[in-house]
Amino acid sequence: MQYRFLVVIEKGNETYAAYVPDLPNCMAVGTTLEEVERNMQEALIQHVQELIERQEPIPQPQTTARFVEMTMPELPDSQTSM
């Protein structure tokens, strides 16, 4: 069976962290982007297998992501020299 979940990857000072918003407690870390992606794949498989073994429903993905572009308004001179 095929599943598709959004994975959020955040870069920290020394590591990367990943989580799946639609699967609480499904997380992974790695020292490189490639490592965290591999670790996340393993965490996803394990998480879904555990749900199946416990006969719990596998959540339907609800989370989406979009980039939003914006232009910052110009600040008055009195606020730029704080």
MIFI-462059 format. One record per atom (N, C-alpha, C, O): residue number from 1; x, y, z; atom name; residue in three letters. Coordinates in steps of 0.1 Angstrom, whole numbers. Example, Ala and Ser with C-alpha at 12.3 -4.5 7.8 and 13.67 -1.06 7.14 Angstrom:
2
+-----+-------+-------+-------+------+------+
: pos :  east : north :    up : site : code :
+-----+-------+-------+-------+------+------+
:   1 :   132 :   -57 :    78 :    N :  ALA :
:   1 :   123 :   -45 :    78 :   CA :  ALA :
:   1 :   132 :   -33 :    78 :    C :  ALA :
:   1 :   142 :   -33 :    85 :    O :  ALA :
:   2 :   128 :   -22 :    71 :    N :  SER :
:   2 :   137 :   -11 :    71 :   CA :  SER :
:   2 :   129 :     0 :    79 :    C :  SER :
:   2 :   134 :    11 :    80 :    O :  SER :
+-----+-------+-------+-------+------+------+
***
This chain:
82
+-----+-------+-------+-------+------+------+
: pos :  east : north :    up : site : code :
+-----+-------+-------+-------+------+------+
:   1 :     8 :   -12 :     0 :    N :  MET :
:   1 :     0 :     0 :     0 :   CA :  MET :
:   1 :     9 :    12 :     0 :    C :  MET :
:   1 :    19 :    13 :     6 :    O :  MET :
:   2 :     5 :    23 :    -7 :    N :  GLN :
:   2 :    12 :    35 :    -9 :   CA :  GLN :
:   2 :     7 :    46 :     1 :    C :  GLN :
:   2 :    -5 :    48 :     1 :    O :  GLN :
:   3 :    16 :    52 :     8 :    N :  TYR :
:   3 :    12 :    63 :    17 :   CA :  TYR :
:   3 :    21 :    75 :    13 :    C :  TYR :
:   3 :    32 :    74 :     8 :    O :  TYR :
:   4 :    15 :    87 :    15 :    N :  ARG :
:   4 :    23 :    99 :    12 :   CA :  ARG :
:   4 :    20 :   109 :    23 :    C :  ARG :
:   4 :     9 :   114 :    26 :    O :  ARG :
:   5 :    31 :   113 :    30 :    N :  PHE :
:   5 :    30 :   122 :    42 :   CA :  PHE :
:   5 :    40 :   134 :    40 :    C :  PHE :
:   5 :    51 :   132 :    34 :    O :  PHE :
:   6 :    36 :   145 :    44 :    N :  LEU :
:   6 :    45 :   157 :    44 :   CA :  LEU :
:   6 :    55 :   155 :    55 :    C :  LEU :
:   6 :    51 :   153 :    66 :    O :  LEU :
:   7 :    68 :   157 :    51 :    N :  VAL :
:   7 :    79 :   157 :    61 :   CA :  VAL :
:   7 :    85 :   171 :    62 :    C :  VAL :
:   7 :    88 :   176 :    52 :    O :  VAL :
:   8 :    85 :   176 :    74 :    N :  VAL :
:   8 :    91 :   189 :    76 :   CA :  VAL :
:   8 :   106 :   187 :    81 :    C :  VAL :
:   8 :   108 :   179 :    91 :    O :  VAL :
:   9 :   115 :   193 :    75 :    N :  ILE :
:   9 :   129 :   192 :    79 :   CA :  ILE :
:   9 :   134 :   205 :    82 :    C :  ILE :
:   9 :   133 :   215 :    75 :    O :  ILE :
:  10 :   140 :   206 :    95 :    N :  GLU :
:  10 :   145 :   219 :   100 :   CA :  GLU :
:  10 :   160 :   217 :   102 :    C :  GLU :
:  10 :   165 :   207 :   108 :    O :  GLU :
:  11 :   168 :   227 :    98 :    N :  LYS :
:  11 :   182 :   227 :   100 :   CA :  LYS :
:  11 :   185 :   234 :   114 :    C :  LYS :
:  11 :   181 :   246 :   116 :    O :  LYS :
:  12 :   192 :   227 :   122 :    N :  GLY :
:  12 :   197 :   233 :   135 :   CA :  GLY :
:  12 :   211 :   237 :   134 :    C :  GLY :
:  12 :   217 :   238 :   122 :    O :  GLY :
:  13 :   218 :   240 :   145 :    N :  ASN :
:  13 :   232 :   245 :   144 :   CA :  ASN :
:  13 :   241 :   234 :   140 :    C :  ASN :
:  13 :   250 :   236 :   132 :    O :  ASN :
:  14 :   238 :   221 :   144 :    N :  GLU :
:  14 :   247 :   210 :   141 :   CA :  GLU :
:  14 :   241 :   198 :   135 :    C :  GLU :
:  14 :   247 :   189 :   129 :    O :  GLU :
:  15 :   227 :   198 :   135 :    N :  THR :
:  15 :   220 :   186 :   130 :   CA :  THR :
:  15 :   207 :   191 :   122 :    C :  THR :
:  15 :   204 :   202 :   122 :    O :  THR :
:  16 :   201 :   181 :   116 :    N :  TYR :
:  16 :   188 :   183 :   110 :   CA :  TYR :
:  16 :   178 :   175 :   118 :    C :  TYR :
:  16 :   181 :   164 :   123 :    O :  TYR :
:  17 :   166 :   181 :   119 :    N :  ALA :
:  17 :   155 :   174 :   125 :   CA :  ALA :
:  17 :   143 :   173 :   116 :    C :  ALA :
:  17 :   141 :   182 :   108 :    O :  ALA :
:  18 :   136 :   162 :   116 :    N :  ALA :
:  18 :   125 :   160 :   107 :   CA :  ALA :
:  18 :   113 :   155 :   115 :    C :  ALA :
:  18 :   115 :   147 :   125 :    O :  ALA :
:  19 :   101 :   159 :   111 :    N :  TYR :
:  19 :    89 :   153 :   117 :   CA :  TYR :
:  19 :    78 :   153 :   107 :    C :  TYR :
:  19 :    78 :   160 :    96 :    O :  TYR :
:  20 :    67 :   146 :   110 :    N :  VAL :
:  20 :    56 :   144 :   101 :   CA :  VAL :
:  20 :    44 :   150 :   109 :    C :  VAL :
:  20 :    39 :   144 :   119 :    O :  VAL :
:  21 :    38 :   161 :   105 :    N :  PRO :
:  21 :    27 :   167 :   112 :   CA :  PRO :
:  21 :    15 :   158 :   114 :    C :  PRO :
:  21 :     8 :   159 :   124 :    O :  PRO :
:  22 :    13 :   150 :   104 :    N :  ASP :
:  22 :     1 :   141 :   104 :   CA :  ASP :
:  22 :     3 :   128 :   112 :    C :  ASP :
:  22 :    -7 :   120 :   114 :    O :  ASP :
:  23 :    15 :   126 :   117 :    N :  LEU :
:  23 :    18 :   114 :   125 :   CA :  LEU :
:  23 :    25 :   118 :   138 :    C :  LEU :
:  23 :    38 :   118 :   138 :    O :  LEU :
:  24 :    18 :   122 :   148 :    N :  PRO :
:  24 :    24 :   126 :   160 :   CA :  PRO :
:  24 :    35 :   116 :   165 :    C :  PRO :
:  24 :    33 :   104 :   165 :    O :  PRO :
:  25 :    46 :   122 :   170 :    N :  ASN :
:  25 :    57 :   114 :   175 :   CA :  ASN :
:  25 :    65 :   107 :   165 :    C :  ASN :
:  25 :    73 :    98 :   168 :    O :  ASN :
:  26 :    63 :   110 :   152 :    N :  CYS :
:  26 :    71 :   104 :   142 :   CA :  CYS :
:  26 :    82 :   114 :   138 :    C :  CYS :
:  26 :    79 :   124 :   131 :    O :  CYS :
:  27 :    94 :   112 :   143 :    N :  MET :
:  27 :   105 :   121 :   142 :   CA :  MET :
:  27 :   118 :   114 :   139 :    C :  MET :
:  27 :   119 :   102 :   141 :    O :  MET :
:  28 :   128 :   122 :   133 :    N :  ALA :
:  28 :   141 :   117 :   131 :   CA :  ALA :
:  28 :   151 :   128 :   131 :    C :  ALA :
:  28 :   147 :   140 :   129 :    O :  ALA :
:  29 :   164 :   125 :   133 :    N :  VAL :
:  29 :   174 :   135 :   133 :   CA :  VAL :
:  29 :   186 :   129 :   125 :    C :  VAL :
:  29 :   187 :   117 :   122 :    O :  VAL :
:  30 :   195 :   138 :   120 :    N :  GLY :
:  30 :   206 :   134 :   113 :   CA :  GLY :
:  30 :   216 :   145 :   112 :    C :  GLY :
:  30 :   213 :   157 :   113 :    O :  GLY :
:  31 :   229 :   142 :   110 :    N :  THR :
:  31 :   239 :   152 :   109 :   CA :  THR :
:  31 :   240 :   158 :    95 :    C :  THR :
:  31 :   246 :   169 :    93 :    O :  THR :
:  32 :   234 :   152 :    85 :    N :  THR :
:  32 :   233 :   157 :    72 :   CA :  THR :
:  32 :   219 :   156 :    67 :    C :  THR :
:  32 :   211 :   149 :    72 :    O :  THR :
:  33 :   216 :   163 :    56 :    N :  LEU :
:  33 :   203 :   163 :    50 :   CA :  LEU :
:  33 :   200 :   148 :    45 :    C :  LEU :
:  33 :   189 :   143 :    47 :    O :  LEU :
:  34 :   210 :   142 :    39 :    N :  GLU :
:  34 :   208 :   129 :    34 :   CA :  GLU :
:  34 :   205 :   119 :    46 :    C :  GLU :
:  34 :   197 :   110 :    44 :    O :  GLU :
:  35 :   212 :   121 :    57 :    N :  GLU :
:  35 :   211 :   112 :    68 :   CA :  GLU :
:  35 :   197 :   113 :    74 :    C :  GLU :
:  35 :   190 :   103 :    77 :    O :  GLU :
:  36 :   192 :   126 :    76 :    N :  VAL :
:  36 :   179 :   128 :    82 :   CA :  VAL :
:  36 :   168 :   122 :    73 :    C :  VAL :
:  36 :   158 :   117 :    78 :    O :  VAL :
:  37 :   170 :   123 :    60 :    N :  GLU :
:  37 :   160 :   118 :    50 :   CA :  GLU :
:  37 :   159 :   103 :    52 :    C :  GLU :
:  37 :   149 :    97 :    52 :    O :  GLU :
:  38 :   171 :    96 :    52 :    N :  ARG :
:  38 :   171 :    81 :    54 :   CA :  ARG :
:  38 :   165 :    77 :    67 :    C :  ARG :
:  38 :   157 :    68 :    68 :    O :  ARG :
:  39 :   169 :    85 :    78 :    N :  ASN :
:  39 :   163 :    81 :    91 :   CA :  ASN :
:  39 :   148 :    84 :    92 :    C :  ASN :
:  39 :   141 :    76 :    98 :    O :  ASN :
:  40 :   144 :    94 :    85 :    N :  MET :
:  40 :   129 :    97 :    84 :   CA :  MET :
:  40 :   122 :    86 :    77 :    C :  MET :
:  40 :   111 :    82 :    81 :    O :  MET :
:  41 :   127 :    81 :    66 :    N :  GLN :
:  41 :   121 :    70 :    59 :   CA :  GLN :
:  41 :   119 :    58 :    68 :    C :  GLN :
:  41 :   109 :    51 :    68 :    O :  GLN :
:  42 :   130 :    54 :    76 :    N :  GLU :
:  42 :   129 :    43 :    85 :   CA :  GLU :
:  42 :   119 :    46 :    96 :    C :  GLU :
:  42 :   111 :    37 :   100 :    O :  GLU :
:  43 :   119 :    58 :   101 :    N :  ALA :
:  43 :   109 :    62 :   112 :   CA :  ALA :
:  43 :    95 :    61 :   107 :    C :  ALA :
:  43 :    86 :    56 :   114 :    O :  ALA :
:  44 :    92 :    65 :    94 :    N :  LEU :
:  44 :    79 :    64 :    88 :   CA :  LEU :
:  44 :    74 :    49 :    87 :    C :  LEU :
:  44 :    63 :    46 :    91 :    O :  LEU :
:  45 :    83 :    41 :    82 :    N :  ILE :
:  45 :    80 :    27 :    80 :   CA :  ILE :
:  45 :    77 :    21 :    94 :    C :  ILE :
:  45 :    67 :    14 :    95 :    O :  ILE :
:  46 :    85 :    23 :   104 :    N :  GLN :
:  46 :    83 :    17 :   117 :   CA :  GLN :
:  46 :    70 :    23 :   123 :    C :  GLN :
:  46 :    62 :    15 :   129 :    O :  GLN :
:  47 :    67 :    36 :   122 :    N :  HIS :
:  47 :    56 :    42 :   128 :   CA :  HIS :
:  47 :    43 :    35 :   122 :    C :  HIS :
:  47 :    34 :    32 :   129 :    O :  HIS :
:  48 :    42 :    34 :   108 :    N :  VAL :
:  48 :    30 :    29 :   102 :   CA :  VAL :
:  48 :    29 :    14 :   105 :    C :  VAL :
:  48 :    18 :     9 :   107 :    O :  VAL :
:  49 :    40 :     7 :   106 :    N :  GLN :
:  49 :    39 :    -8 :   109 :   CA :  GLN :
:  49 :    34 :    -9 :   123 :    C :  GLN :
:  49 :    26 :   -18 :   126 :    O :  GLN :
:  50 :    38 :    -1 :   133 :    N :  GLU :
:  50 :    33 :    -1 :   146 :   CA :  GLU :
:  50 :    18 :     2 :   147 :    C :  GLU :
:  50 :    10 :    -5 :   154 :    O :  GLU :
:  51 :    13 :    11 :   139 :    N :  LEU :
:  51 :    -1 :    14 :   138 :   CA :  LEU :
:  51 :    -9 :     2 :   133 :    C :  LEU :
:  51 :   -19 :    -2 :   139 :    O :  LEU :
:  52 :    -4 :    -4 :   123 :    N :  ILE :
:  52 :   -10 :   -16 :   117 :   CA :  ILE :
:  52 :   -11 :   -28 :   128 :    C :  ILE :
:  52 :   -21 :   -34 :   129 :    O :  ILE :
:  53 :     1 :   -30 :   134 :    N :  GLU :
:  53 :     1 :   -41 :   144 :   CA :  GLU :
:  53 :    -9 :   -38 :   156 :    C :  GLU :
:  53 :   -14 :   -48 :   161 :    O :  GLU :
:  54 :   -11 :   -26 :   160 :    N :  ARG :
:  54 :   -20 :   -22 :   170 :   CA :  ARG :
:  54 :   -34 :   -21 :   165 :    C :  ARG :
:  54 :   -43 :   -18 :   173 :    O :  ARG :
:  55 :   -36 :   -24 :   152 :    N :  GLN :
:  55 :   -49 :   -22 :   146 :   CA :  GLN :
:  55 :   -55 :    -9 :   148 :    C :  GLN :
:  55 :   -67 :    -7 :   149 :    O :  GLN :
:  56 :   -46 :     1 :   147 :    N :  GLU :
:  56 :   -51 :    15 :   148 :   CA :  GLU :
:  56 :   -52 :    21 :   134 :    C :  GLU :
:  56 :   -44 :    16 :   125 :    O :  GLU :
:  57 :   -60 :    30 :   131 :    N :  PRO :
:  57 :   -61 :    36 :   118 :   CA :  PRO :
:  57 :   -49 :    44 :   114 :    C :  PRO :
:  57 :   -43 :    50 :   123 :    O :  PRO :
:  58 :   -45 :    44 :   102 :    N :  ILE :
:  58 :   -34 :    52 :    97 :   CA :  ILE :
:  58 :   -40 :    65 :    93 :    C :  ILE :
:  58 :   -49 :    65 :    84 :    O :  ILE :
:  59 :   -36 :    76 :    99 :    N :  PRO :
:  59 :   -42 :    89 :    96 :   CA :  PRO :
:  59 :   -41 :    93 :    81 :    C :  PRO :
:  59 :   -31 :    90 :    75 :    O :  PRO :
:  60 :   -52 :    98 :    76 :    N :  GLN :
:  60 :   -51 :   104 :    62 :   CA :  GLN :
:  60 :   -44 :   117 :    63 :    C :  GLN :
:  60 :   -47 :   125 :    72 :    O :  GLN :
:  61 :   -34 :   119 :    54 :    N :  PRO :
:  61 :   -27 :   132 :    54 :   CA :  PRO :
:  61 :   -36 :   144 :    53 :    C :  PRO :
:  61 :   -45 :   144 :    44 :    O :  PRO :
:  62 :   -34 :   153 :    61 :    N :  GLN :
:  62 :   -42 :   166 :    61 :   CA :  GLN :
:  62 :   -34 :   178 :    59 :    C :  GLN :
:  62 :   -39 :   189 :    56 :    O :  GLN :
:  63 :   -21 :   177 :    61 :    N :  THR :
:  63 :   -12 :   188 :    61 :   CA :  THR :
:  63 :    -7 :   191 :    47 :    C :  THR :
:  63 :    -3 :   182 :    40 :    O :  THR :
:  64 :    -6 :   204 :    44 :    N :  THR :
:  64 :     0 :   208 :    31 :   CA :  THR :
:  64 :    10 :   219 :    34 :    C :  THR :
:  64 :    10 :   224 :    45 :    O :  THR :
:  65 :    18 :   222 :    25 :    N :  ALA :
:  65 :    28 :   233 :    27 :   CA :  ALA :
:  65 :    29 :   242 :    14 :    C :  ALA :
:  65 :    27 :   237 :     3 :    O :  ALA :
:  66 :    31 :   254 :    16 :    N :  ARG :
:  66 :    32 :   264 :     6 :   CA :  ARG :
:  66 :    43 :   274 :    10 :    C :  ARG :
:  66 :    44 :   278 :    21 :    O :  ARG :
:  67 :    50 :   279 :     0 :    N :  PHE :
:  67 :    59 :   290 :     2 :   CA :  PHE :
:  67 :    51 :   303 :    -1 :    C :  PHE :
:  67 :    43 :   303 :   -10 :    O :  PHE :
:  68 :    52 :   313 :     8 :    N :  VAL :
:  68 :    45 :   325 :     6 :   CA :  VAL :
:  68 :    56 :   336 :     4 :    C :  VAL :
:  68 :    65 :   338 :    12 :    O :  VAL :
:  69 :    55 :   343 :    -7 :    N :  GLU :
:  69 :    64 :   354 :   -10 :   CA :  GLU :
:  69 :    58 :   367 :    -5 :    C :  GLU :
:  69 :    46 :   369 :    -6 :    O :  GLU :
:  70 :    66 :   376 :     0 :    N :  MET :
:  70 :    61 :   389 :     5 :   CA :  MET :
:  70 :    72 :   399 :     4 :    C :  MET :
:  70 :    84 :   396 :     4 :    O :  MET :
:  71 :    68 :   411 :     3 :    N :  THR :
:  71 :    77 :   423 :     3 :   CA :  THR :
:  71 :    75 :   430 :    16 :    C :  THR :
:  71 :    63 :   434 :    19 :    O :  THR :
:  72 :    85 :   432 :    23 :    N :  MET :
:  72 :    84 :   440 :    36 :   CA :  MET :
:  72 :    82 :   455 :    33 :    C :  MET :
:  72 :    89 :   460 :    24 :    O :  MET :
:  73 :    73 :   461 :    40 :    N :  PRO :
:  73 :    70 :   475 :    38 :   CA :  PRO :
:  73 :    82 :   483 :    43 :    C :  PRO :
:  73 :    89 :   479 :    52 :    O :  PRO :
:  74 :    84 :   494 :    37 :    N :  GLU :
:  74 :    95 :   503 :    42 :   CA :  GLU :
:  74 :    91 :   509 :    56 :    C :  GLU :
:  74 :    79 :   513 :    58 :    O :  GLU :
:  75 :   100 :   509 :    65 :    N :  LEU :
:  75 :    98 :   514 :    79 :   CA :  LEU :
:  75 :   101 :   529 :    79 :    C :  LEU :
:  75 :   111 :   533 :    72 :    O :  LEU :
:  76 :    94 :   537 :    87 :    N :  PRO :
:  76 :    98 :   551 :    88 :   CA :  PRO :
:  76 :   112 :   552 :    94 :    C :  PRO :
:  76 :   116 :   543 :   102 :    O :  PRO :
:  77 :   119 :   562 :    91 :    N :  ASP :
:  77 :   133 :   564 :    96 :   CA :  ASP :
:  77 :   134 :   563 :   111 :    C :  ASP :
:  77 :   144 :   558 :   116 :    O :  ASP :
:  78 :   124 :   567 :   119 :    N :  SER :
:  78 :   125 :   566 :   133 :   CA :  SER :
:  78 :   125 :   552 :   138 :    C :  SER :
:  78 :   130 :   549 :   149 :    O :  SER :
:  79 :   120 :   542 :   130 :    N :  GLN :
:  79 :   120 :   528 :   135 :   CA :  GLN :
:  79 :   132 :   520 :   130 :    C :  GLN :
:  79 :   134 :   509 :   135 :    O :  GLN :
:  80 :   140 :   525 :   120 :    N :  THR :
:  80 :   151 :   518 :   115 :   CA :  THR :
:  80 :   164 :   520 :   123 :    C :  THR :
:  80 :   173 :   512 :   121 :    O :  THR :
:  81 :   164 :   529 :   132 :    N :  SER :
:  81 :   176 :   532 :   139 :   CA :  SER :
:  81 :   175 :   528 :   154 :    C :  SER :
:  81 :   181 :   534 :   163 :    O :  SER :
:  82 :   168 :   518 :   157 :    N :  MET :
:  82 :   165 :   513 :   171 :   CA :  MET :
:  82 :   177 :   506 :   176 :    C :  MET :
:  82 :   177 :   502 :   188 :    O :  MET :
+-----+-------+-------+-------+------+------+
***
